[in-house]
Amino acid sequence: MLHFSIGISFIVLISVVYGSTTNDSCQAGWSKPIDCHITVGTACKDATFHLNLPEMKDCEKPEIFWDAPTNNLTIVFEREMSGKPYNLCIEPVFCLKNAWYHDEWTGRQIRISFLTGSDKPTCFRNRKGTNTMKFTFDAGSEWQCYGTFIRYSYKN
């Protein structure tokens, strides 16, 4: 009987997290970083992930694996204040309908067009005195692929 109730509890939990109507916002779930790689999962319409993990700060080419991407994932890239401007470069991301950079100085969202068939990164320059840059990735409401990589790097 114990095995049966644990199984039912697991099914109820999965139904609540993944089977509910997703008209809400939430924090994305994530795994512990291993070798400059982190897996992120989303279970709502608009998920947010604050990337300020000490384990990822010294990585030369870190990557985020977005598991079963659907709806929106906003990533806030946070970096220690250096007082100097820097570039955040993102390699093309697949399984997306759209992607945007949030320009905090103008308040505008700027659509990102990754070059199809290219591995050339698209770079964005932060403003002096800011330590965050925010991007939203839209995978659409219907599941299309098992996952996608978001590979990025910082350049001075």
C-alpha positions as a Markdown table, in Angstrom:
| # | Residue | x | y | z |
|---|---|---|---|---|
| 1 | Met | 0.0 | 0.0 | 0.0 |
| 2 | Leu | 2.9 | 2.3 | 0.7 |
| 3 | His | 4.3 | 1.9 | -2.8 |
| 4 | Phe | 0.8 | 2.7 | -4.3 |
| 5 | Ser | 0.4 | 5.9 | -2.3 |
| 6 | Ile | 4.0 | 7.1 | -3.2 |
| 7 | Gly | 3.2 | 6.4 | -6.9 |
| 8 | Ile | -0.1 | 8.4 | -6.6 |
| 9 | Ser | 1.6 | 11.3 | -4.8 |
| 10 | Phe | 4.2 | 11.4 | -7.6 |
| 11 | Ile | 1.5 | 11.4 | -10.3 |
| 12 | Val | -0.3 | 14.2 | -8.5 |
| 13 | Leu | 2.9 | 16.3 | -8.2 |
| 14 | Ile | 3.7 | 15.8 | -11.9 |
| 15 | Ser | 0.1 | 16.8 | -12.8 |
| 16 | Val | 0.2 | 19.9 | -10.7 |
| 17 | Val | 3.6 | 21.1 | -12.0 |
| 18 | Tyr | 3.3 | 20.1 | -15.7 |
| 19 | Gly | -0.4 | 19.6 | -16.3 |
| 20 | Ser | -1.8 | 22.8 | -14.9 |
| 21 | Thr | -2.8 | 25.8 | -17.0 |
| 22 | Thr | 0.3 | 27.9 | -17.4 |
| 23 | Asn | -0.8 | 31.5 | -17.1 |
| 24 | Asp | 1.6 | 32.4 | -14.4 |
| 25 | Ser | 5.1 | 33.5 | -13.7 |
| 26 | Cys | 7.7 | 31.5 | -11.7 |
| 27 | Gln | 11.3 | 31.0 | -11.0 |
| 28 | Ala | 12.9 | 28.4 | -13.3 |
| 29 | Gly | 14.2 | 25.3 | -11.7 |
| 30 | Trp | 17.9 | 24.5 | -12.2 |
| 31 | Ser | 20.5 | 21.8 | -11.5 |
| 32 | Lys | 23.8 | 22.2 | -9.7 |
| 33 | Pro | 26.4 | 23.4 | -12.2 |
| 34 | Ile | 28.8 | 20.7 | -13.4 |
| 35 | Asp | 31.8 | 21.6 | -15.6 |
| 36 | Cys | 30.4 | 25.0 | -16.6 |
| 37 | His | 27.1 | 23.4 | -17.6 |
| 38 | Ile | 23.7 | 23.9 | -16.0 |
| 39 | Thr | 20.3 | 22.5 | -16.8 |
| 40 | Val | 17.2 | 24.8 | -16.5 |
| 41 | Gly | 13.6 | 23.6 | -16.5 |
| 42 | Thr | 10.4 | 25.7 | -16.7 |
| 43 | Ala | 6.9 | 24.8 | -15.6 |
| 44 | Cys | 5.0 | 28.1 | -16.2 |
| 45 | Lys | 4.3 | 30.6 | -19.0 |
| 46 | Asp | 6.9 | 33.1 | -18.0 |
| 47 | Ala | 9.9 | 31.7 | -16.1 |
| 48 | Thr | 12.8 | 33.7 | -14.8 |
| 49 | Phe | 16.3 | 32.5 | -14.0 |
| 50 | His | 18.9 | 34.7 | -12.3 |
| 51 | Leu | 22.3 | 33.5 | -13.4 |
| 52 | Asn | 24.6 | 34.7 | -10.6 |
| 53 | Leu | 26.2 | 31.4 | -9.6 |
| 54 | Pro | 29.8 | 31.5 | -8.3 |
| 55 | Glu | 30.4 | 28.1 | -9.9 |
| 56 | Met | 29.8 | 29.6 | -13.4 |
| 57 | Lys | 31.8 | 32.9 | -13.1 |
| 58 | Asp | 35.2 | 31.5 | -14.1 |
| 59 | Cys | 34.0 | 29.5 | -17.0 |
| 60 | Glu | 35.4 | 30.3 | -20.4 |
| 61 | Lys | 32.4 | 29.0 | -22.4 |
| 62 | Pro | 29.6 | 28.3 | -20.1 |
| 63 | Glu | 26.3 | 26.8 | -21.3 |
| 64 | Ile | 22.7 | 26.5 | -20.1 |
| 65 | Phe | 20.7 | 23.5 | -21.3 |
| 66 | Trp | 17.0 | 24.5 | -21.4 |
| 67 | Asp | 15.2 | 21.2 | -20.9 |
| 68 | Ala | 12.0 | 20.7 | -22.9 |
| 69 | Pro | 11.6 | 24.4 | -23.8 |
| 70 | Thr | 8.1 | 25.8 | -24.0 |
| 71 | Asn | 6.8 | 29.3 | -23.4 |
| 72 | Asn | 9.2 | 32.0 | -22.2 |
| 73 | Leu | 12.5 | 31.8 | -20.2 |
| 74 | Thr | 14.0 | 35.1 | -19.1 |
| 75 | Ile | 17.6 | 34.9 | -18.1 |
| 76 | Val | 19.1 | 37.7 | -16.0 |
| 77 | Phe | 22.8 | 37.4 | -16.4 |
| 78 | Glu | 24.4 | 38.9 | -13.3 |
| 79 | Arg | 28.1 | 39.7 | -13.0 |
| 80 | Glu | 30.2 | 41.2 | -10.3 |
| 81 | Met | 30.6 | 44.9 | -10.7 |
| 82 | Ser | 33.9 | 45.7 | -12.4 |
| 83 | Gly | 33.1 | 49.3 | -13.2 |
| 84 | Lys | 34.1 | 48.6 | -16.8 |
| 85 | Pro | 31.7 | 47.9 | -19.8 |
| 86 | Tyr | 31.8 | 44.3 | -21.2 |
| 87 | Asn | 30.2 | 42.3 | -24.0 |
| 88 | Leu | 27.9 | 39.4 | -23.4 |
| 89 | Cys | 28.0 | 37.2 | -26.4 |
| 90 | Ile | 25.3 | 34.5 | -27.1 |
| 91 | Glu | 25.7 | 31.8 | -29.7 |
| 92 | Pro | 22.7 | 31.0 | -31.9 |
| 93 | Val | 19.9 | 29.3 | -29.9 |
| 94 | Phe | 17.7 | 26.7 | -31.7 |
| 95 | Cys | 14.1 | 25.7 | -31.0 |
| 96 | Leu | 13.0 | 29.3 | -30.5 |
| 97 | Lys | 10.3 | 31.4 | -32.1 |
| 98 | Asn | 11.8 | 34.7 | -30.8 |
| 99 | Ala | 14.4 | 36.1 | -28.5 |
| 100 | Trp | 14.8 | 39.6 | -27.0 |
| 101 | Tyr | 17.4 | 41.7 | -25.3 |
| 102 | His | 15.9 | 44.1 | -22.6 |
| 103 | Asp | 17.7 | 47.4 | -22.8 |
| 104 | Glu | 17.4 | 48.7 | -19.3 |
| 105 | Trp | 18.5 | 52.2 | -20.3 |
| 106 | Thr | 15.8 | 52.8 | -22.9 |
| 107 | Gly | 13.2 | 50.3 | -21.5 |
| 108 | Arg | 12.9 | 48.7 | -24.9 |
| 109 | Gln | 12.9 | 45.1 | -25.9 |
| 110 | Ile | 15.2 | 44.5 | -28.9 |
| 111 | Arg | 14.5 | 41.4 | -31.0 |
| 112 | Ile | 17.5 | 39.2 | -31.6 |
| 113 | Ser | 17.9 | 37.6 | -35.0 |
| 114 | Phe | 20.4 | 34.8 | -34.8 |
| 115 | Leu | 22.0 | 33.9 | -38.1 |
| 116 | Thr | 20.6 | 30.6 | -39.3 |
| 117 | Gly | 23.2 | 28.0 | -40.0 |
| 118 | Ser | 25.9 | 30.1 | -38.3 |
| 119 | Asp | 27.7 | 29.5 | -35.0 |
| 120 | Lys | 28.8 | 33.2 | -34.8 |
| 121 | Pro | 27.7 | 34.7 | -31.5 |
| 122 | Thr | 25.6 | 37.9 | -31.2 |
| 123 | Cys | 27.2 | 40.3 | -28.7 |
| 124 | Phe | 25.6 | 42.9 | -26.5 |
| 125 | Arg | 27.5 | 45.6 | -24.6 |
| 126 | Asn | 26.5 | 46.5 | -21.1 |
| 127 | Arg | 26.5 | 50.0 | -19.9 |
| 128 | Lys | 29.1 | 51.2 | -17.4 |
| 129 | Gly | 27.8 | 50.8 | -13.9 |
| 130 | Thr | 25.4 | 48.0 | -14.6 |
| 131 | Asn | 26.1 | 44.4 | -13.6 |
| 132 | Thr | 23.0 | 42.7 | -15.2 |
| 133 | Met | 21.8 | 42.0 | -18.7 |
| 134 | Lys | 18.4 | 40.5 | -19.4 |
| 135 | Phe | 17.2 | 38.3 | -22.3 |
| 136 | Thr | 13.9 | 36.5 | -23.0 |
| 137 | Phe | 13.8 | 33.3 | -25.0 |
| 138 | Asp | 10.4 | 32.3 | -26.5 |
| 139 | Ala | 10.0 | 28.7 | -27.5 |
| 140 | Gly | 6.3 | 28.9 | -28.2 |
| 141 | Ser | 3.4 | 27.3 | -26.3 |
| 142 | Glu | 3.8 | 23.9 | -27.9 |
| 143 | Trp | 6.7 | 21.5 | -27.2 |
| 144 | Gln | 9.0 | 21.2 | -30.3 |
| 145 | Cys | 12.3 | 19.7 | -29.1 |
| 146 | Tyr | 13.9 | 17.9 | -26.2 |
| 147 | Gly | 16.1 | 20.8 | -25.3 |
| 148 | Thr | 18.3 | 23.6 | -26.5 |
| 149 | Phe | 21.6 | 25.0 | -25.5 |
| 150 | Ile | 22.2 | 28.6 | -24.6 |
| 151 | Arg | 25.9 | 29.1 | -24.9 |
| 152 | Tyr | 27.4 | 32.5 | -23.9 |
| 153 | Ser | 30.7 | 34.2 | -23.0 |
| 154 | Tyr | 31.9 | 37.5 | -21.6 |
| 155 | Lys | 34.4 | 39.6 | -23.4 |
| 156 | Asn | 36.0 | 42.9 | -22.3 |
